[in-house]
Amino acid sequence: CRGGEPYRVLLMALRRRLYRTRVKMEEVYLGHDSGAEEDADVLTSQAQLLAPLELMYRSLVTVGDRVLANGTLLDLLRRVRTFGICLAKMDIRQESDRHSEAID
């Protein structure tokens, strides 16, 4: 690993794959995807996203860095397990009368 930064190397590779996945999803959505070539960097399953994150989690716990492992990384693992790899923003709203009822 580069200068003892294994987590940085892992995260940079994952970042690249997430970017390529987003680009591919946009192409498909906009109808610009020819479908001719497969990109090995494009994530196609939840497991492909979870694998490096779980590896990092286990490694951090093993080296005694539970505080870091159980923080933002664990939150991210939970989100991926819940929502998968759709990479879509969710806007959850509720009719305003519900908010008024809660305040009153």
C-alpha positions in Angstrom: 0.0 0.0 0.0 1.0 3.5 -0.6 2.8 4.8 2.4 0.9 2.8 4.9 -2.5 4.2 3.8 -4.5 1.0 3.0 -7.8 2.6 3.8 -7.2 5.6 1.5 -6.3 3.2 -1.3 -9.4 1.2 -0.8 -11.7 4.2 -0.5 -10.2 5.8 -3.7 -10.9 2.7 -5.6 -14.4 2.5 -4.3 -14.9 6.2 -5.1 -13.8 5.6 -8.7 -16.3 2.7 -8.9 -19.1 4.7 -7.5 -18.4 7.5 -9.9 -18.4 5.1 -12.9 -21.6 3.6 -11.6 -23.3 6.9 -11.4 -22.2 7.9 -14.9 -23.5 4.5 -16.2 -26.8 5.0 -14.5 -27.2 8.5 -15.9 -26.4 7.2 -19.4 -29.1 4.4 -19.0 -31.6 6.9 -17.7 -31.0 9.4 -20.5 -31.1 6.7 -23.1 -27.5 7.3 -24.1 -26.3 3.8 -23.1 -25.4 1.7 -26.1 -25.1 -1.4 -23.8 -22.2 -2.7 -26.0 -19.4 -2.6 -23.5 -19.4 -3.7 -19.9 -17.3 -1.7 -17.5 -15.8 -3.9 -14.7 -15.8 -0.8 -12.5 -19.5 -0.4 -12.5 -21.2 -1.7 -9.4 -24.0 -4.0 -10.2 -24.9 -5.4 -6.8 -25.2 -4.4 -3.2 -22.6 -7.1 -2.4 -20.0 -5.4 -4.6 -20.4 -2.1 -2.6 -20.6 -3.9 0.8 -17.5 -6.0 0.3 -14.8 -3.3 0.6 -16.7 -1.4 3.3 -17.1 -4.6 5.4 -13.4 -5.4 4.8 -12.4 -2.0 6.1 -14.8 -2.3 9.1 -13.3 -5.7 10.1 -9.8 -4.4 9.7 -10.4 -1.3 11.9 -12.0 -3.5 14.6 -9.0 -5.9 14.4 -6.4 -3.2 14.8 -8.4 -1.8 17.8 -9.9 1.2 16.2 -13.5 0.4 17.1 -14.4 4.1 17.6 -13.7 4.9 14.0 -15.3 1.6 12.8 -18.5 2.2 14.7 -18.9 5.8 13.6 -19.6 7.0 10.1 -18.4 3.7 8.5 -21.0 1.7 10.4 -23.7 4.2 9.5 -22.7 3.9 5.8 -22.8 0.1 6.1 -26.3 0.3 7.5 -27.4 2.6 4.7 -26.1 0.4 2.0 -27.7 -2.7 3.6 -31.0 -0.8 3.7 -31.1 1.1 0.4 -28.6 -0.9 -1.8 -26.8 0.8 -4.7 -29.6 2.9 -6.3 -27.7 6.1 -5.7 -30.9 8.1 -6.0 -31.8 10.9 -3.6 -34.9 10.4 -1.6 -37.1 13.3 -0.7 -39.5 12.2 2.0 -42.3 14.7 2.8 -45.4 14.6 4.8 -48.6 16.6 4.4 -48.3 19.8 6.6 -51.4 19.0 8.7 -49.4 16.2 10.4 -46.8 18.7 11.4 -49.4 21.1 12.8 -51.0 18.3 14.8 -47.6 17.3 16.3 -46.9 20.9 17.4 -50.4 21.6 18.8 
